[in-house]
């Protein structure tokens, strides 16, 4: 494929960038792991924590809903032969400036209404924050296409862990109230948005005729998909808040890092995979999809294994006195297998611009997931709620796979994901049978760490061997 020099991206950088994206995700997860227990202790109130957790979820759910798939289109447009980078920056401008403006207007309007209705004003600040967070996502889409993983990761850490740390600091100084936390969080996101504008220079969307109309044409059909997906990943606390006993939603949120952390790692790696799929065509794209799918399936197994090994210790640290949440934490990472399959398939659909499927498949999986989770949620069985969530992601991934494979010129086997799912379930069943005391947790964590290090060394050794073989083949070509 012919591309402009600015949009060209050497394939040799994919492995390095994957490592950087993964490292950033791990730092982000470690930051939340360290900061959340402190936040819980500063608030020292389950109902305040639930309000704060739900307000953060509003940002995380709302920003993906508001961006409506445009970040992927920004990356995809970058590889277009004619004016790709210019088009990407114009769409980025539409998303960045439009998102920030709407966030400020709607957030301030909510706060004004909250003064009369008694609604928690913290959600108004969360709405403003998600408006500026759209600028971060649009900038990351350009950085992802350009292969600038360091800046991508820096923005991720600034707008998430950095903003969280500022919010915690403000709350420590001014008082243990969710409103003060969100005021600091908003400040961190605002700084991140300003850095994002400086690094990627989004342009006036009206400078390119038709780009606003095209952005709406792309974004609006994806809106049901993004809403459904975020409710699948982070909506269980909202369901529990409605149908379960008071406080259970907050308990679920205390260990939801095992869902969010798993998804964050896969999304981080997908940032490198997205560019590889979107920049290829024909048989080369089929080969890329098959290779990435195989890698994603095994990474999902590793994530489930590590999370199952770490759940005991993490719950003791993050939810002290709530050791009954350990089985819940061990089950949550099972979302990895279905989510990995979904990521690979949906990236392909974006690459071929067949995004209308998203408006059908994701809402369907959400409805099925709610139906499956409703009974255990009413009963207050959090572990079964997590099982229902994992099943809904398996359905999501399977539906996208059946559709996406129609747009490949070759065969895309599913056997790797099937084996990954069986192996992941076996790990979790074994972990559920272990005692829940801290000593057992430390032993399990140690064993998991040793196995993970050994696996990483084997993986790196095989990559070096494969790279060496490719180099030899290239040198022998006439």
C-alpha positions, 0 to 999 in steps of 0.5 A: 500500500502506498502512504505518505511519508508521514503516515508510514510506519515501519513494521519493525517497531510493532514489537517494541511499541507493544512492549511500551504499551504493555509497560504503560498499562502495567504502570497504570494498573499498579498506580490504581492498585496503590492509590485505591486502598488509600482512597478507601481509607481517606473516605472511610465510608462505603456510601461515599466510596460508592458515589466516588466510584460511580462518578469515575465510572461515569467518566470511563463509560461516558468518554468511550460512549461520547467518542463513538468509535472515532479514535479508531477511525482517526487511526484508520484514516492516517493510513489513507493514501490521499491526505491521510494525516490531514484527515486524521487531524481534522477528525481529531479536532472535531472530537477534541474541541466538540467533546470539550465544549459539550462536556463543559456545557452539560457538566455546568448545567448538571451542577446548576440543576443539582443545586435545586434537586439535591443530586450529587454535584460530583457527577457534574465535574465527572461530565466535564472531565470526560469532555476533556478526556475525549481530547486525550483519546483523539490524540492517542489515536494519532500517536498510535498511528505514528507509532509514538508509543512513549507519548501515548503511554505518557498521556495514558498515565497523566490522564488516569493515574496522574489525575487520580493522584491529584484527586486524592491529594486534593481530598487529603488537603480539603477533606474526605469528600468525593466532590473534592477528589473529582475537582482534583481529578478534573484538574489532572485531566485538563492538563492532560488535554492541553498536552494532547493538543500540543503534541498532536495539533488537532485542526479545525474540522471545517478546514476540510469540506465534509469532514464534520458530516463524515465524522457524524456518519462514522460516529453515530452508528457506532454510538449504540456499540460504544454504550453497550460495550462500556456498560458490559465492562463497567456497568455491573456496579450500576445494575447492582446499585439498582437491584441488589442490597445497599453496599454490594455495588461498592463491594463489587467496585472494590475489586473491579480492577480485575476486570478493568486491569485485564481489559486495560492490558489487552487494550494496551497491546491492541494499540500496536495490533490496530496499526498492523491490521489497518496498514495491511491489505489482502492476504497480508491482512489475513496473516496479520489477523491470524498471528495477532489472534493467536498471540491475543488468545495466549496472552488472555490465558496468561492474564487469567492465570496471573490474576487468579494467582494474585487475587488473594493477596490483592483483595487482602490489601485493597478490600481489607476485611472483605476476604469473601470477595476473593472468589469474585476477584478470581472469576473476574479476569475470565472476561479476557478470552472473549474480550481478546477475540472481540478486539481482534474481530472489531479492529478488522471491521473498522479497517474495512469500514463495516462498522454498522455491524457494531450497532447490532452485535454489541447491544445484543450481547449487552441484553443477553449479559443483563438477562444472564446476570439479573438473577444472581444480582438480585440474589446478591451473589457477586461471584455468579454476577462475574461469571455472567459477565465473563459469559457475556464477553464470550458471546460478544467475541463469538458474534464478532468473530462470525461476522468479521471472518467474512471480510478476510480473504483467507481462513481464520481458525478459532481453535486457539481461543477455544483452547485458551478458554478451556485452560482459563476456566481450569485455572480459575476452578483450581484457584477457587478451591484454595484456602483464602488465608493470606499465607496461601495467597502469598505462596500462590502469588510467588508461584505465579510470579515464577511461572510468569517470569519463566514464560516471559523468558521463553517468549522473548527467546522465541521472538529473538529466534524468529527475528534472526530467521527473518533477517537471514531470509532477507539477506539471502534474497536477490 
